[in-house]
């Protein structure tokens, strides 16, 4: 996956969000592709993202852009290349849709999440039992990782270590043990950042779900917790929509996830 190739970065920049830069380019065969560009300093992060993107793009029914490769380009950049997804990001068109169209998109997204949950692994982490992105860090630099974890209990214990107050940590240790009950032995494909800007639509149909940077295999509640508490980049108007789409987790579990993100404060 670390092969060399000519510089494909020349093209029209179609996305730039806090350093996540995507360029529309064209292959020598004339195919339109999307090139996600990252500095080589975070090559481990982008290569692990590429593994997840490749896996997701190969799963039946998932609306994920076809993965073409991960390459080093010149001295400074690592890129992920996928087929270009048709359409417009949902954040740009949602408010122009009528209720029927919005309801249809919500149902389509719900179906995609249900398909995510059919994709499982016996560990918490990324495909191949690799580390996952530590999306709890507020100022993510691409160098933070967590796991992999062999069990939900291991994951919970790691989360508890982020709670700085010993009193609060002891309290949550008791609560988490009760909440966990019989631990899951299979963990589900989780996108981790289902913001409207990461969902492409055309003529009222979802054409692709982008940006698998925070993806991995996690307990079922994590997708909801990521949408409601963990991810800072979600549009405020979009969170109530995701509440209708995603299966909710318990109030205490959600509060704990907020504590993990905020290190107990």
C-alpha positions as CSV (number, residue, x, y, z in Angstrom):
1,X,0.0,0.0,0.0
2,X,3.0,2.3,0.2
3,X,3.8,2.2,-3.5
4,X,5.1,5.3,-5.3
5,X,3.3,6.9,-8.2
6,X,3.2,10.1,-10.2
7,X,1.7,13.1,-8.5
8,X,-2.1,12.9,-8.8
9,X,-2.8,16.0,-6.7
10,X,-3.2,18.3,-9.7
11,X,-6.8,19.0,-10.1
12,X,-9.8,20.9,-8.7
13,X,-10.0,21.2,-4.9
14,X,-13.5,20.0,-3.9
15,X,-13.2,19.9,-0.1
16,X,-11.0,21.4,2.6
17,X,-12.2,21.0,6.2
18,X,-9.6,21.6,8.9
19,X,-6.8,20.1,6.9
20,X,-8.8,17.3,5.3
21,X,-8.2,18.3,1.7
22,X,-9.7,16.4,-1.3
23,X,-8.9,17.0,-4.9
24,X,-10.8,15.9,-8.0
25,X,-8.4,14.4,-10.4
26,X,-8.4,12.1,-13.5
27,X,-6.4,8.9,-14.1
28,X,-4.5,8.1,-17.2
29,X,-7.4,6.0,-18.3
30,X,-9.7,9.0,-18.0
31,X,-11.5,8.0,-14.8
32,X,-12.5,10.7,-12.3
33,X,-11.2,10.1,-8.8
34,X,-11.1,11.8,-5.5
35,X,-7.7,12.2,-3.9
36,X,-7.6,12.8,-0.1
37,X,-4.4,14.4,0.8
38,X,-2.6,14.2,4.2
39,X,0.9,15.1,5.3
40,X,3.3,12.2,5.6
41,X,3.8,12.8,9.3
42,X,0.4,11.1,9.9
43,X,1.0,8.3,7.4
44,X,0.1,5.6,10.0
45,X,-3.3,7.2,10.6
46,X,-4.1,7.6,6.9
47,X,-3.0,4.0,6.1
48,X,-5.2,2.6,8.8
49,X,-8.1,4.8,7.5
50,X,-7.3,3.3,4.0
51,X,-7.6,-0.2,5.4
52,X,-11.1,0.6,6.8
53,X,-12.2,2.3,3.6
54,X,-11.1,-0.6,1.5
55,X,-12.9,-3.0,3.8
56,X,-16.1,-0.9,3.8
57,X,-16.1,-0.4,0.0
58,X,-16.1,-4.2,-0.5
59,X,-19.1,-4.9,1.7
60,X,-22.4,-5.6,-0.2
61,X,-24.9,-2.8,-0.2
62,X,-22.7,-0.2,1.5
63,X,-22.6,3.2,-0.3
64,X,-18.9,3.7,0.0
65,X,-16.6,5.0,-2.8
66,X,-14.6,2.3,-4.5
67,X,-11.1,2.2,-3.0
68,X,-8.2,2.5,-5.5
69,X,-5.2,2.7,-3.3
70,X,-3.1,4.6,-0.8
71,X,0.2,6.1,-2.0
72,X,3.1,8.3,-1.0
73,X,3.3,11.3,-3.3
74,X,6.6,13.2,-3.5
75,X,8.3,14.0,-0.3
76,X,5.5,15.4,1.8
77,X,2.1,13.8,1.2
78,X,0.2,10.5,1.6
79,X,-3.0,10.2,-0.4
80,X,-6.0,7.9,-0.5
81,X,-7.5,7.5,-4.0
82,X,-11.2,6.5,-4.5
83,X,-13.7,6.8,-7.3
84,X,-15.3,10.2,-7.3
85,X,-18.8,10.0,-5.8
86,X,-21.6,11.8,-7.7
87,X,-23.8,14.4,-6.1
88,X,-23.6,17.1,-3.5
89,X,-22.9,16.9,0.2
90,X,-26.1,16.7,2.3
91,X,-25.4,19.8,4.3
92,X,-25.7,21.9,1.2
93,X,-29.1,20.7,0.1
94,X,-30.9,19.4,3.2
95,X,-32.8,22.7,3.9
96,X,-33.9,22.9,0.3
97,X,-35.6,19.4,0.5
98,X,-39.2,19.0,1.4
99,X,-40.3,16.8,4.3
100,X,-40.9,13.8,2.0
101,X,-37.4,14.0,0.6
102,X,-35.9,14.4,4.0
103,X,-37.8,11.4,5.4
104,X,-36.6,9.4,2.4
105,X,-32.9,10.3,3.1
106,X,-33.4,9.4,6.8
107,X,-34.7,6.0,5.9
108,X,-31.9,5.4,3.4
109,X,-29.3,6.4,6.1
110,X,-31.0,4.1,8.6
111,X,-30.7,1.2,6.1
112,X,-27.0,2.0,5.7
113,X,-26.4,1.9,9.5
114,X,-28.3,-1.4,9.6
115,X,-25.9,-2.8,7.0
116,X,-23.0,-1.5,9.0
117,X,-24.1,-3.6,11.9
118,X,-24.0,-6.8,9.8
119,X,-20.3,-6.2,9.5
120,X,-18.6,-7.5,12.7
121,X,-15.3,-8.4,14.2
122,X,-14.4,-10.1,17.5
123,X,-12.3,-7.1,18.6
124,X,-12.5,-3.4,19.1
125,X,-10.3,-1.6,16.6
126,X,-9.7,-1.5,12.9
127,X,-9.7,-4.3,10.4
128,X,-6.8,-6.7,10.9
129,X,-6.9,-6.0,14.7
130,X,-5.2,-2.6,14.3
131,X,-5.5,0.4,16.5
132,X,-8.4,2.8,16.0
133,X,-8.3,6.6,15.9
134,X,-8.7,8.1,19.4
135,X,-11.6,10.3,18.5
136,X,-12.1,11.3,22.1
137,X,-9.2,13.7,21.8
138,X,-10.6,17.2,21.3
139,X,-7.5,18.5,19.4
140,X,-6.8,15.5,17.2
141,X,-3.5,15.7,15.4
142,X,-3.6,12.3,13.7
143,X,-1.1,10.8,16.1
144,X,-3.6,9.6,18.7
145,X,-4.7,6.0,18.7
146,X,-6.5,3.6,21.0
147,X,-6.7,-0.2,21.2
148,X,-7.0,-2.7,19.8
149,X,-9.1,-4.2,22.6
150,X,-10.0,-7.9,22.9
151,X,-13.2,-7.2,24.9
152,X,-15.7,-4.5,25.9
153,X,-14.4,-4.7,29.4
154,X,-10.9,-3.8,28.1
155,X,-12.3,-0.8,26.2
156,X,-14.3,0.4,29.2
157,X,-11.2,0.2,31.4
158,X,-9.2,2.3,28.9
159,X,-12.1,4.8,28.9
160,X,-12.1,4.9,32.7
161,X,-8.4,5.9,32.7
162,X,-9.4,9.1,30.9
163,X,-11.5,10.1,33.9
164,X,-9.1,12.1,36.0
165,X,-10.9,12.3,39.3
166,X,-10.3,9.1,41.4
167,X,-13.7,9.6,43.1
168,X,-15.5,9.9,39.7
169,X,-13.6,7.0,38.3
170,X,-14.5,4.8,41.2
171,X,-18.2,5.7,40.8
172,X,-18.2,5.1,37.0
173,X,-16.4,1.8,37.4
174,X,-19.3,0.5,39.5
175,X,-21.9,1.9,37.1
176,X,-20.1,0.7,33.9
177,X,-19.9,-2.8,35.3
178,X,-23.7,-2.9,35.8
179,X,-24.4,-1.3,32.4
180,X,-22.1,-3.7,30.5
181,X,-23.9,-6.8,31.8
182,X,-22.9,-9.7,29.5
183,X,-20.2,-8.3,27.3
184,X,-20.5,-8.3,23.6
185,X,-18.3,-10.7,21.7
186,X,-18.9,-9.2,18.3
187,X,-18.3,-5.5,17.5
188,X,-20.0,-3.6,14.7
189,X,-18.7,-1.5,11.9
190,X,-18.9,2.1,13.1
191,X,-18.4,5.2,10.9
192,X,-17.8,7.6,13.8
193,X,-18.6,10.8,12.0
194,X,-21.9,10.7,10.2
195,X,-22.1,14.5,9.7
196,X,-24.3,15.8,6.9
197,X,-21.1,17.0,5.0
198,X,-19.9,13.4,4.8
199,X,-23.1,12.1,3.1
200,X,-23.4,12.6,-0.7
201,X,-26.8,12.8,-2.4
202,X,-28.1,13.1,-5.9
203,X,-31.8,13.4,-6.9
204,X,-32.9,12.5,-3.4
205,X,-30.7,9.3,-3.1
206,X,-27.7,8.8,-1.0
207,X,-24.7,8.1,-3.4
208,X,-21.9,7.8,-0.9
209,X,-20.8,8.0,2.7
210,X,-17.3,9.6,2.9
211,X,-14.5,10.2,5.4
212,X,-13.8,7.0,7.2
213,X,-11.1,8.6,9.4
214,X,-12.8,7.6,12.7
215,X,-14.2,4.3,11.6
216,X,-13.6,0.9,13.3
217,X,-15.4,-1.9,15.0
218,X,-17.0,-0.9,18.3
219,X,-19.8,-1.7,20.7
220,X,-23.2,-0.9,19.1
221,X,-23.7,2.3,21.3
222,X,-20.6,4.0,20.0
223,X,-22.2,5.3,16.7
224,X,-24.9,7.1,18.7
225,X,-22.5,8.4,21.3
226,X,-20.2,9.7,18.6
227,X,-23.0,11.6,17.0
228,X,-24.4,13.0,20.2
229,X,-21.4,13.6,22.4
230,X,-18.0,12.8,21.0
231,X,-17.8,14.5,17.6
232,X,-17.5,18.3,17.7
233,X,-17.9,18.8,14.0
234,X,-21.6,17.8,13.6
235,X,-23.9,20.5,12.4
236,X,-26.3,21.5,15.3
237,X,-29.4,21.1,13.1
238,X,-28.2,17.6,12.1
239,X,-28.0,16.1,15.5
240,X,-31.8,15.9,16.0
241,X,-32.0,14.2,12.6
242,X,-29.4,11.6,13.7
243,X,-31.5,11.0,16.8
244,X,-34.3,9.7,14.5
245,X,-31.9,7.6,12.5
246,X,-29.6,5.9,15.0
247,X,-30.5,3.4,17.7
248,X,-30.1,5.3,21.0
249,X,-28.0,4.1,23.9
250,X,-28.8,4.5,27.6
251,X,-28.6,7.9,29.2
252,X,-25.9,6.8,31.7
253,X,-23.8,5.3,28.9
254,X,-24.1,8.5,27.0
255,X,-23.1,10.6,30.0
256,X,-20.1,8.3,30.6
257,X,-19.0,8.8,27.0
258,X,-19.2,12.6,27.5
259,X,-17.0,12.2,30.6
260,X,-14.5,10.1,28.6
261,X,-14.2,12.9,26.0
262,X,-13.9,15.6,28.6
263,X,-11.6,13.6,30.8
264,X,-14.1,13.6,33.7
265,X,-14.9,17.3,33.8
